[in-house]
């Protein structure tokens, strides 16, 4: 039964719930209250403490440590939306904004108060504003509080009291979800209506019309009351509401129009309110957009739903994670080409989460930008539990007879299917035979043949042998992917085999939107790799290429085209052309293996690694370091082998490093000299090697391979 307003402040259920430090009890009790004290059916939110003069909000600020986190700050929004006098002052003249300034880590409460219309210009009995108190006392964590205060200063109410409001400031406050309808002096004030009465405020009025409904929707969501949202939906009151609204206050650069801030759904799932998350997901909120947080990995773009596990404020309720993932495209990746399972493995997430991802159809054959499957990634991190659960998933696919899925994995170069052995030494073929699943037996027996065909077709594409490409192309060939995630069409474009590419586009248009592990489509490739892109790009568009598809960094094909002739374009081209090299380096642990072999004078190991390096066109990258390592370890014969294999000889090394503290080094005018290869060879009196170098440079001796100079450096 609702409390009557005559009940003394300290005897109310709300007072008791706050004093008990029970946020859920506070929220439940709020439902008994109505907006106005005159109501005969509810209690008054605006009665005051007879000893301090403070309101319920003042009381909550005293216990700010209980109400400062995402799940509990919802109570502040709830009170504000129910009509509490947010500007109320206690006997010392302090508003709750004055008091919260001294509470470490309570910036979310500060934000809630500013959004809900508190007046930051109110002065207490000492004639001080909340900001002045913060700057004078500088309590623990004051810098964080000042940062967030400045994002909302002076508040929408004060901004609209000026004769000519700053339009940009007003829009930023609206984009940060500052309410248009607020309580002032016990009355409801609508700032949009107020703006209609002033000709200087007409543009502000238009802005408020644009954002008002979305702001009310966002704050209703943050107040944690799903029944209100359901009521709006049932009454068809969702007009002019953007369910994909973003909180601009979280922008790293608030003047950057592209940095839209933190999406509403991300703020809501942090509150651990399943019902509210479920409503937003039913409203088809976009959880796939690329987003980067302000955390330590700032700048790393991920699909928004990745933050279900990446954010420090990720939901604790596993049901929320499951609800969101159920509607997600789990093939989406971060800018390292990794699906969400990589992030889960890296963060040691519970096996239950991994099982959920696999249950929802996450494809474990997808590879990241270093050519690693999720299983490879887990194995490299020595996280065997994740390796086992992925292997068990493959076994489960076999038991369920998922032939198409297994075929796709094999064609995506998922070699672990053939290497798998259970605890008794049985292969997947043995297991499927024992289960009498003969379709899968056939697929597993054909797998080695398919991999041979893969090697052949990619080689024919590389050579531009269109006739043999046509002979080998079958329906399943469109599913083929190399370790870079490239389809046969992408491989043709990479090698600039125009006739092969045109054939594949025309005869197999299903390939025109298939991307590599970086999310780059054939249209992305064509704009980078072909000087005259008009023919290929026109054909791609004609056969259905989507110009709006973004790579893992959020770039469309047109973005690639527009940055032509820039350093950024050179870096993009380098990334595409050296993708296979990067995968090889990771797969072989090349840096460690190669230079350890040189130091050990292990010619056989060096030969094997150099042959692999040649296939992926990586010789020029290691010329300087490899040859000088040979010389520094006095391995003349090894150096001669590398020279004959095409390692460049017009190289140098600086033995004495520059210092960042030396201004002359910074101006490149220091005395630190470089030593050229031939100079070092002469110093070591390796005359046979010196003659070989001179003969190679003069053309008397031909090397096995010749390579262009290294490409432009891209930081």
N, C-alpha and C positions, 0 to 999 in steps of 0.2 A: 504494500500500500504506500502511496506517495506521502512524503512528509509534509506537514503543514508549515507554512512560512513562519509561524510564531515559535517554532522550535529554536532554542538558542543555538548560536553558531557552533559551539563546541560539543553540542549533543546531536548534531546532524550526522546522518550516515556517511555523508561525503567527507566531513571533517575526520571522522573516525577511520575511514578507509585510507585517507591520505596519511594520517598519523601512524597508522599501522604499516605504512610502506607497502601497500598492496595495490599495484597499478591496475590489475584486472578488476579488483574490487571497486576502485575508483571509476573505472569505465562502466561497470555494471550499474553503479549507483547513479551515474550521470543520466542514464535512461529514465530515471524517475523524475528528472527535473524538466521544467519547461522554460521558455525564454523570459516571460515577464512575471514579476513578483505579484502582480494583481491577479494572476490566474488562481482560481479556487481549486484547481485540480493538481497542482504541483507545488513544489517548494521553490524558494528563491535562490538563484545562483549568486545574487549580488548582495547578500547579507555579509556583514563584516565582523571580524574578530573584535570583541569589545575591549580587549587589552592592547592590541597593537594597531587596530584600525585596518589591518590587512584583509585582503580577499582570499578566496580559495586559491587563486593563482599565486599570491604571495606565499601561502602555506606550502604549495607545491614546490616553489623555488627554494624554500628552506630545505626541502628533501630532493634537491635537483639531481642528486646522484641516482635516484630511483626512476627519474622520468626523462633522462637525457639521451637514451638510446632509441633507435628507430622503432622498436615495438611499443615503447612506452610514451614517447613524445606525442603519439596519436591523441593522448588524453588532452593535451594543450589545444590541439586543433578542434577536438570535440567540444571543449568548453567555449572556445571562441565562436564556433559555428552555432552554439546554442544561446548566444546573447549575453555572455558575461561582460561586465564593464572592464575592458582590457586596459583602460587608462586609470583605473582606480589607484588612489594613493593612500598609504598608511599614515599613521599619526606623525611620522617624520617626513612626510611628503614624498616618499619613494614609491615609484611604480614598480611593478615586478621586473621591468627592464633594468631599473637601477640595481635591483638585487641580484639579477642573474649575471651581471657583469663580473661578479666576484666568485662565480662558481666555475671551477676548472672543467673544461671539456663539455660545457653545456651549450655549445654553439647551436645545436639543433633547436633547443628551446628558444634561444635568441631569434633564430630564423623564423620559427613559428609565430612568435610575438610580432615581429616586423611584418610578416605576411598578413597577419590578421588585423593590422591597422593600429598598433600601439603608436603613440606620439612620442618620438625620441627627444622632442624639444621641451617636454615637461621638466620643470625644475623642482627639486625638493626644498625642504626648509632651509638648507644651506645654500640655496640658489645654484645648485649644480645639476647638470644633465647627467644622464647615464653614461654618455661618452666621457665627460669630464671626470667622473668618478673612476672609470676604467683607466684613463691615462694618468691620473694622480696616484692611485693605489697600486697599479700594475701588479695584480695578484698573479699567482702561478697560472701559466697558460694564457696570459692576457693578449699575447700576439695573435693567437688563433681567434679569440673573441673579437679583436679589433678587425681582423681580416674579414670576418663574416659580417660584422656590423657595417663596415664600409661598403660592402656589396649591396646593402639595402638602404643605406643612408641617402636621403633624409626620410625615407618612407613615402608611400604614395600619397598619404594625406597631406603631409607638409609640401610635397612637390606640387600638389594641385592648389595650394593656398597662395602660391606666387602669382603675380599679375600675368606674366608670360612664362608658363612652364617650359622647362627644357624637354623638348619632345623626345630626344634620344633617351634621356634619363627615365622619363615616364614609360617608354616602351620596354626598357630593360627591367624595370620594376614589375611591369605586367608579365613579361616573359619569365620572371622569377616567381610568379604566382602570388603577387600581392593583391589582396581582395579589393574589389571595387565597392562592395557593400559592407559597411563597417558600422560599429556602434560608437557614437560620440554623444557625450552628455546624456546618456540614457535613451537616445533616439537612434533609429536606423537611418544611416546616411548613405545614399548612393552617389558616388563620385561622378558617374556618367551623367546622371540627371543634373547634378550641380554644375557640370561642365557646359551643359546646354545653355545656361544662363549667362555665359561669358563668351563674347565673340572671339577672344584670344585663345579660348580653350577648345575650339571646334575640332582641331586635329587630334587633340587628346581624347575627345568624345568618340571619334571614329576608331581610335586605337582600342578604347575600352569596349566598344561594341564588338570589335574583332576578338578580343581575348576574354571577355567577362565570363561567358558560359564555361569555357575551358578551365578557367581559374576556379570557379565554384565546383566544377566536377573534380578537379585535381585535389582540392582541399577536402572535399567530401570523402574522396578515396583515402587521403592521409588521415582523416579523422577516424577511419576504421569502422565505418557504418555502412555495410553492404546493403541494408534494407532501403536506405535512401536512394542508392544508385538503381536498385531493382525497381523502385517506385518510378524513377524518372524514365527508365526503359519502358515499363509497362504503360506509362502515360504518353509515350513518344515525345519526351522532352529532351532528346539528345541532339537536337538541331544545333548546328554551329559549335559542336564540341569536338575537339581533336583528341581522340583517345591515345594518339601517339605523341602527345605534348611532351616537351622537354623543359627541364628546369635550367634556365640560363645562368642561375647563380653558380652552377657547377662548371661553367665554361672556364677553361684556362686563359682564354683571351676573349673578354666580353665584347670586344669590338670586331671580332672575327665572325662574320655572318655564317660561316660554315661550321663553326664550333657551337652547336645548338644546345649543348649542356646534357644533363642527365635525364634519360627517359623516365616518364612517370612509372611505368611498369617496374623498373629497377628500384625506384624508391619504395614502391608498394611491396615487392616481394621481400625487401629488407625488414618490413614490419612484421613478417611471419603471419600475415593474415590470409589464410588459405581462401576464405570466401571471397575476399576482394580480388585476389589474384585470379581466381576462377572466373569472376565476372569479366575482368579485363581480357582474359584469354578468349572468352566467349564472344567478346566484342571485336575479335580478330586484331588485337594489338600486334604491332610489328616487333618481334623479338629477334629478327635476323639482321637488322641494320648494323653496320660496323660502328664500333664505339671504342673509345679509349678513356680510361679513368685517370684520376689524378694521383694514382698510387706510384710506387717506386718504378714500375715498368711503364711510366708515362710515355705515350707515343706508340705503344704496341696496339695495333688495331685487332679487335676480335669481334665476331658476331655477338650481339648483345646477350644472347642466352648463355654464353660462356661465363658471364659474371655470376651465374647461379653458383659457380664453384670457385671463381677467381677472386671475388670481392671479399675483403675482410668482414663485410656486413652481409655476407650471403645468408639466405634463409636457413634456419636451423631445422625447419620442418621438412622432412624428406618428401612429404606429400606435395608440397609446393613445387619442389624440383621436378618431381614426376609429372605433375600437371602441366608445367611449361614444356618440358622435353617432349611430351606426347604430341605436341603440335609443331615441333621443330624439324627443320631440314638438317639432319645430323651430318650431311656431307659437307656443310659449310666449314670454312677453316679460318684460322687466324693468319696473320701475314707471313708466318713461317710455314704455311701450308699444313698446319696441324689441325685435325678435328678435335672436338672437345675431349675425346678419350685421352689424348696426350696430356692435356692440362690436368685431367683427373689423376693420371698416373704420376705426373711430376709433383703433384701436391699430396700424394698418399691418401687419396680419398677412399672411403670404404668400398669394399668389394660389391656391396649392395648397389652402389651407384654405377659401377662398371656393368653389372648384370642388367641394370635398367637400360643403359645405353644400348647394350647388345640386344636386349629384348625388343627395343624400339627400332631395330634394324640398322644400327650403325655399321658401316662397311669397314671391317678391319684390314681390308686389302689396300685401302687408300694410303698413299705415302706422303710424307712431309717434304719440305724443300731440300732435305738432305737425303732423300730417297729411302727413308726409314718407315716401315710399317709401325703400328702401335706396339706390336710384339717386339720388333727390333728395338724400339725406344725403351720399352720396359726391361728388355734383356741387357741393354747397355748400362742402364741404371742399377742393374743387379736386383730388380724387383720381381723375383720369381713368382710371387703369388699372382701378379697380373699376367705373366706369361702363361701360367697354368690355366687361368680363367679364360683366356683367349683360346687356348688349345681346346679346352672343354667346350667352348662355343662352336668350334669347327666340328668337333665330334657330334654335337647336338644337331648341327645342320645335316650331317650325314644320316643320323638316326631318323630325322624327320623327312629325309629324301629331298632336300632342297637342291635339286640338280642345277637349276638355272643360276642360283646364287653361287654355287661352287664353281660352275663353269666360268662365270664372270670373274671370280677371284683368281682362277688359274690364268685367265687371259690378261689379268692385271699384274702378272708377274709375281703372284704370291707364292713363292717357292717353298714356304714352310709346309704347305699341304703335302708336298712330296717327301719332305725330310722328317715329318712327324713320326714319332714312335711312342707308344704308350709304355707303361711300366713293365710290360711283358715283352717289349720289343716288337709289337705288331704295328705295321704301317696302317694308314687309313684305308688302303686297298684291302689289306687283310681283314680289317674290321668290317668294311662294307660287304665283303664276301660272306663273312660269318653271319651277317644280318640279312643276307640274300637281297641286298639292294643293288640289282644288277645294272641299272642305269648309271648309278654313281660309279660302280666298278668300271664301266666302259669309259666314263669321263676321266677317271684317274689313270687308266691305262693309256689313254690318248694324250694325257698331259705332256709327257716328254716330246711327243711328236709336235704338239702345238707350239711348244717352246722353240723347237727347231725351226718351225715355220715362221715364228716371230723373228728370229735372227735373220732368216732369209729375206722376208718381206721388208724389214727395215734396211737391210743392205741394198736391196733392189731400189728402194726409194732413194737412198743416199746416192746411188749411181745414176738415178734418173731412168732406170730400165722399166719403161711403162708397160711393155708387153708382159714381162714376168710379174709385175705388180698385178696386172689384170688377171693373170692365171691364178695367183694365190689369194686374191681378194674373194672372201666369202661373206655370208651374213655375219658370222661370228667375228670376222676381222674388224668390224666396227667397234667391237668391245676391247680390242687389244690396246694395252697401255704399256709403255716402258717404265723404267724406275723413276722417271721424271713426271709420270702421269700423262705423257703425251700420246695422243692418238696417232694413227698413221697419217692423217691430214696435217696435224701439227708438225710431224717429222718431215713431211714433204715441204712445208713452208720453211721450216728451219734450214733445210738444205737448199732452199730456193729452187726446187724442182717444179717449175711452173706448170709444165704439161701434166705431171703426176698429180699436182694439187688440183688442177682444173678437172681432171678425171674424177678424183675422189669427191670433190664438191658436187659435181653434176650427178654422179651415179650413187653417191652415198650422202645425201644432204643431212642425214641424221647427225653427221659429224660437225656441222658448221657452228654449233654452239658448245661443243665439248671442250672443256678447259684442261690445262695442265695443273700440276700441284700448286702453282702460284695463282690459279684462277684466271689464267690468260687464255682467251679464246683464239680461234683462227684469225678473227678480225684484229685482235691485238697484235698477233704475229705479223700480219700482212702490212700493217702500218709501220712496223719497225724494220722489217727485213727486206722489203721491196722498195727500191727507189721510186719506181712508178707504181703506186698502189692502186691506181684507178681500176684496172681490169680485174685483178683478184678480188679487191674489196667490193666492187660492183657485183661480181658473180656471187660472192658470199651473201651479200644483202638480198640479192635476187632469190637465192635459195633459202632464205629465212634467218640469216645471221642477225642476232639481237644486238643492236648498237648500245643498249643500256646496261648490258652485263658488266659488272665491275670485277676487277681482279681482287686479290686478297688485301690490297692496299686502298681499295675503293676507287680505282681508276678505270674509266671506260676506254674503249678503243679511241674515241675522239680525243680524250685527254692525252693519249700517247701521241696522236697525230699533231696536236697543238703544241707539244713541247719539243717538236723536231728542231734540230740544230742547237740544242742546249746541252749542258753537262748532264742534266737529268736524263735526257734522251739517250746519251752515250751510256749511262749507267744501266738503263733499261735494256738496251741492246746487249751489253756485256752480260747482264743477268740471264738473258735468254740463251745467248750463244755459249755461255760457260756453265749452264745448268748441269749438263752431263758430267763435266769435270768436277763440280762441287759434290755430286753424288758419289763419284769414284773416290774422291779424297776422303769422304766420310766412311765409305764402305770398307776401304783398305786401311783406315787409320794412317793415311799416307805420310803425314808429317813425321810422326813418330817412327814408323817402319822404315821409311826411306833414309832418313838421316842417321838412324841407328845402324842401318846396313852399311852406309858410307863410312861411318866411324869405325865399324868392325871390319871394313875392307871385304865385305861379303858380296862378291861380284854376281853370284847367281841370284841372290835376292834383289840386288840393284837392277839386274837385267829384267827380271820379271816385272818389277814395279815400273821401270821405264817403258816397257812395252805397253803396259796398261795406260800409262800417262800419255803416250803417243796417240793411242786410239781416241782419247778424249781431248786431244790438242792442248795439252797442258805443259809441254816442255818449256816454253818461254817463261812461264811463271817462276820456275825453279832454277833457271840457268845460273844466276849469280850466286845464290846461296849454296847450291850443290857443288859447283866447281871450286869455290873458295873453301868449302868444308873439306873437299879432297886435298887441296893444297895445305890447309892448316893441319891435316892429319898425315901429310907426307905420302898420300896414295896416288902416285903419278899414273900408274896403269889404269886406275879407276877413272881418273880425270880424262885420260886419252879416250877411254871407252865413251864417256859422256860427250866429249867433243865430236866424236864420229857419229854419235846418235843425234846430233843436231843441236846440242845445248849451245847457246850463244856465247861468243867469246869477247864481244865488245862490251865488257862489263867491268864494274869496279866495286870496291868495298871500302867503307870508312871504318877503320879499326878503333879510332878514338871517338867515342860518341859526343855529340853536342850536348850542351847543358841548357835546360829551359831557364836557368837563372842567369845565363850569360847573354846580355843584350846583343853582343856581336853575333852570337849564334842565331838569335832571332832575326837579325838582318842579313843572315847568310854571308857575313863578312869576317867570320872567325878564321883562325889559323889551322883548324882541323882539316888535314888533307885527306884525299882519297887515294887508294892504291888500285891501279888497273891490273887486270888479270895478267897480261904479259909482263908487266913490271914485277909482279909477285913471283911469276914463274922464273924469271931471270934471277931474282934474289935467291930463290931456292936451287938454282942451277939445274933445273929440269929441262935440259936442252932438247931432248927428243920431243917433249910436250910442246916446247916453244916452236920447234920447226913444224909440228903438226898444225898448230894454231895458225901459223903464217901461211902454210899451204892451203888450209881451209879458207882463210880470208882472201887469198889470191885466186882461188878457184881451181888450184891444181888438184886438190883432194875434194871429192864430193862426200857430203855427209848423207846418212840414211834418210834424213828428213830435213826440210827447211821450214822455218816458221817465221811469221811476221813479227814485228816488234810487239811487245806486250801492249794490250789495250789501255785506254785511259784509266787512271786511278779513280776509283769511286769510293769515297769514305762511307 
